[in-house]
Amino acid sequence: MRLQNKVALITGAASGIGRESALLFAREGAAVVAVDLNLDPAQAVATEITAAGGKALAVRADVSKAADCEAMVAAAEKQFGKLNILFNNAGISHADDDDAVSTSEDVWDLTFHINVKGVFLGCKYGIPALKRAGGGSIINTASFVAHLGAATPQLAYTASKGAVLAMTRELAAIHARQDIRVNALCPGPLQTELLMKYLNTPEKKQRRLVHIPMGRFGLAKEIAYSALFLASDESSFTTGAEFLADGGITSAYTTPE
């Protein structure tokens, strides 16, 4: 198993990429700390893992709060003795996120508090734990929109994911000699509740789909396998990477008929 004897903390673990990654990491041998703002669905993920013979702990945390991030890392070390993998995956895409003129300051601030500050706080408290474990892997969920402007305006989200990329690069450079790898996972458009709430009309969906060479939305479980590679020792020479799993959307400025 690719994560045997590893302990992985995953934020946003109740749904989407986080849920699929928690289940996959557990199948690959990791003890999983499933963190989410909503405890009940996080507990359901942990229960599913333990019912299958794995090890898991559910923790409620608001990743924009320092005390919650400190507590989630402490819970991982208390329950499992160490932390080897930190997957800063929690994020939002607000339905009222639009262009600069239309997006409210509140939507901008909320998006950055969760998508950017949440990654910063995860690293602030997670990196010392990884050092105590002798090193490890940090995965930060960014997005293809950190590379391309979105066809449907979502300025706060796009800017926040660009910030995650920049933060990832610097953290990778700082901690490379400490055996801590830091990579950004950049999914393309996915068939998840997060995106489908935003692309809430056939016209919005088609406007996004027309740019994807594969002609379909990705699945959360497909991104989980990319996260598994970055979490595992198979990526031992990979740090500071912008790992795109996007159906080819960043590879072309047009799509085939």
N, C-alpha and C positions, 0 to 999 in steps of 0.2 A: 504493500500500500504506500502511496506516494507521500502521505503526511503522517506516517506512523510515529507515535510518541510526540507529536506536535500539539501545541495548544493554540487555537485560533480564536480571536475576538472579532466578530463581524457586527458592524452597526447597520441599522436598517434591515435587520435580519427577519422581520416578520413577513416580508412580501418581496416579490420581484427578484432581482439579482441577489439580494441578501439571503432570501429564503433558499433559493436554489443552491447558492454557494454553501450555506450552512449544511444542507443535506448532503451535498457532494463531498465537502471536506470531511464530514463525519464518516461517510462511506470509505474514504481514503485513509482513515485511521486517526484523524484529529479529534481531540476533545474541543468542543465548540462552546463559546460563550456567545449566545444569541442576544444581541442588544437591540432594543427598539423603544421608541417613545410609548408605544402601546404594548403593555406587558402581556395581555392575554394571547394575542397571536404569536408573540415571541415564545411564550410558554408552550403553545401548540407545536411550534417547530422543535423546541427542546424535547418535548414529550415524544414526538415522532422519532427523533434520533435515539432516545433512550429505549423506546419500544423495539427498535431494530438492533439493539445491543450496543449502541454507541454511548458516548459520554457527552453530556450537554448541560448547560446552565442558562436560564433565561434571566436577563437583567433589564430593568427599565431605566432608560437614560434619555435626557434631552441633551443632544450632543453640543448644543450651543451654550450649555452651562458647565463651567469649570468643575464644580463639585460633583456633578453627575459623571463626567468623564474620568475624574480621579477615582470615583467609586467603582466604575465598571472595570477599570484595570485592576484595582485592588481586589475586586471579587474574583477575577480570573486567577490571580496569583494565590488567593486564599483557597479557592476550590481545587485548583489543578497544580499549584506549586510553581508555575512559571507562565510566561507568555512568549510565544515564538512568532506568531503571525498576527498582524493588525490590519484589518480590512476596513478602512474608513469609507464606507459605502453609503451611509445615510445621506439623503438629499431630497430636495423638493423642486418641482417645476410648477409654479403658481399659475392658476388659470387666468389671472389678471395680469400676468407678465406680458408686456407688449413692447412697443418702441419707446424711445426716450421721452417723447411727448406724452404718451398715454400711461406709462407705468408709474404707479404711485410710489412715493418715497417709502411707505410702509412695506409694499411688496418687495422693493429693492433691498431694504434692510433685513427683512425676514429671510429672503433668499441667501443673502451673504452670511447671516448669522448661522444658518444651518450648513450651507454648502461649503463655505470657506472657513469660518471660525470653528465649525465642527471638526474639520480635518486638522486644523491647527491644534485644537485642544486634545484631540485623539493622539496626535504625535507628542504633544507636550507631556502627557502622562504615560503614553505607551512606550516612548523611546527609552526612558529609564528602565522599564520592565524588560524590554528586549535586551538592553545592555546586561542586566542581571542574569539573563538566560544565555548570554554569550553571543548574542546576535540574533538576526531574524529577518523577516520580510514585512515591509509595509506596502500595502496596495491602496491607492487613493482613487476613487471613482471620479473620473473627469467625464469627457464626452467628445464626440466628433465635432460638436459645435465650438470647441476650443480651437479647432483648426479651420472651420468654415463658418461663415455667417449663416444663420438659419433662414430658410426661405420664408417661414412664418415667424414674425418677430417674437423673440423671447429674450430681451436684452439682459435682464438681470441674471437669468440662468446662464446665458452664453458667457457673460463677463465673469460670473462666479467660477465657471469651469476653466476659463483661462487662468484665473488666479490659482486654481488647484494645480494646473500644469506647472506654473512658475514655482509654486511652493515645493512641488515634488522634485523638480530639478535641483533646487538649492539644498533641500534635505538630503538628496542622494549624494551630492558632492561633500556635504559636511560629514556624513556618517559612513562613507564607504570604507574607511580604514578601521571602522569598529564592527565590521561584518554585519552591518545593517543595510539592507537593500531597500530602496524606495522607488516604486514605479507607479505610473499613472495608467489606469485602465480606461480606455476611451471607447465606450460602446457606440454603435450607430443607433438608429431609431428602432425601438423594440416594441413588441406587442405586450406591453405592460400597462398596468393601471395608471402609473405615473404619466406616461406619454398619451395614452388614449383619452384621459380626462382633458388633456390639452388639445389634442387633435380630435375634437368632438363633433366634427361634421365630415361627410364624405369628401367634400372639397378640400378640407385641410389635410385629410389623410392622403389624398391623391397628390396634393402639392408636394408632400414629403416623399411619397413612394416613387414619383417620377424621377427622382435624383438617385435612386438606389439601383446600381447595376443588377443586383440579384432580383430586384422586382418584388421584394417582400420585406416585412418587418422581421427583425431578429427575435429570438426567444431568450428569455432570461437564463435558461439552462445552458445556452450556447456561450453566454458571457461567463457563466460560472466556470466552465472548463478553461477559459482564458485566465481567470483568477486563480484556478488551481495550479496552472503552470507557474505563475508569478509567485505563488505561495510556496511552491515546492523547491527542493534543492536542485531540480532540473534547470532552474533559471539562476544558478549560482553566479554567473558572470553577467547578469542583467541588472542594471540599476540606472535610474534616471531616464528610463524608457517611457515613451508615449505609445502604449500598446493598443493599437487600433483593431477593434473587432466590429466592423461597420458595414458589412455587406458590399464593400467597394465604394461607398459614397464619397470618400476623400480621394479616390484614385482617378476620377474623371470629372470633367466639367460638363459632360453630356452623357446620355445613356443610349444604349442601342434601341432601335425600334422593335 
